[in-house]
Amino acid sequence: MTGAPVTLEVGVNQTVKSLLLLGCSAASTTQLRRVLSSAGWHVDSQAAADNVCPLDSSGYQVVVFAVDNGNPGQAAKMLKFCSAADSAAFLPVIQDATPDQVVRLIRLGICDVLLEPFSDGELIDTVERVARHCNLHRENLASSAQLEQTNKELKESLNILKMDQIAGRQVQKSLLPQVPLVHKDYIVTHKIIPSLYLSGDFVAYNLVFDRYILFYIADVSGHGASSAFVTILLRFILKRIIRKHVRNNDVSALLRAPEGFIEHVNRQLLATGLEKQVTMFAGSIDTETNILRYSVAAQMPMPLFIVDHDARFLPGKGKIIGLFEDVTWAVEEIVLPQRFQLVMVSDGLIERLPGGGLMAQEAYLQATLAAAPPEHQAMCAALGLDKITETADDVSILTICRGGQQ
């Protein structure tokens, strides 16, 4: 062999063109070297292919070798000892080849052949063509290896994300109320079906001073971890307010509840800089006077108040939370009858109801709940919640029943 193989960088920007002449006669080698060198190729030569096993072709783009009468076994032996990742493009030079012999060579993985006699131009064109094939093959192998590594890393990242989401879901579930809350003849319960592991819908209700039922249903914009974080923040805010009133024995503050609650949530949410918005219906029931006080922050649909199968949407309105500073929310007040159901649902539920638009869906919700038995599970069943296996948006329902079945 004359010279040494030139190591090439595998990729698009190869600047050195390196070629090996293998098993060619001395006269043929001289002629081929002259023509190829004039075309910018670095040429090495080896007298006999059979003497080199395994053959290291990694330093070359093309290996030109002579094949005795198109003998495919000779080509097969060389290909056997050259790995697919490192091997050059093999270009056999044959005489008097039959179509069958050429087909057998191609089936071995040869991409082209040189049939003697050939011109200098045919030689250069063929060598350049198989070199491009070799470069493309190597680039494809490199891309496949990179893609395989990327897919592996992606699967690992997705698995970590999934485990984090599951852990986050467990945290979020632990913050939800224990169902049901039963006090005197009031029953409060809920159901949440998240679209993902984490939910942007959240409910909370607490009994304070063995008298006041404080509650809210909230829907945070978006999905995933950032929305779930806001639901945790809401729960923390309510807990902190309740602890403060209990510690100070501040019954007068609870008489005014939920006055100031949504304003406080709005300030806290704006301070986070998360650019999240929240719709909410927050309320307080004094179980001694049986008075419901509530505030509305862009809740859609409005809660349904059902008395003796007559279902009506509660009045009230208010801006969304998390957009405007120095906003106040009005507090509405109604006296509760001895038997009623207050049903609050998220927009994710109403979007699943039949109808040709929001008005038709609200009418369906109103009619369905008016006809349903006055009990949480029965109302959920009437709305088809028990049949939901997957949903594009979070679905939630919060019910407060008085004087019904437990």
RAPEVEN-V168447 format. One record per helix or strand of 2 or more residues. SS is the DSSP state (A for helix, B for strand). FROM is the first residue (numbers start at 1). TO is the last residue. Records with the same first field share a line. If there is no record, write none. Layout:
SS=FROM-TO + FROM-TO
This chain:
B=17-22 + 41-46 + 62-66 + 89-94 + 112-115 + 181-183 + 186-193 + 201-208 + 212-220 + 278-286 + 291-297 + 304-307 + 310-313 + 332-335 + 340-345 + 395-402
A=26-38 + 49-51 + 68-70 + 72-80 + 99-107 + 120-175 + 224-247 + 251-256 + 261-272 + 347-350 + 358-371 + 376-382 + 385-387
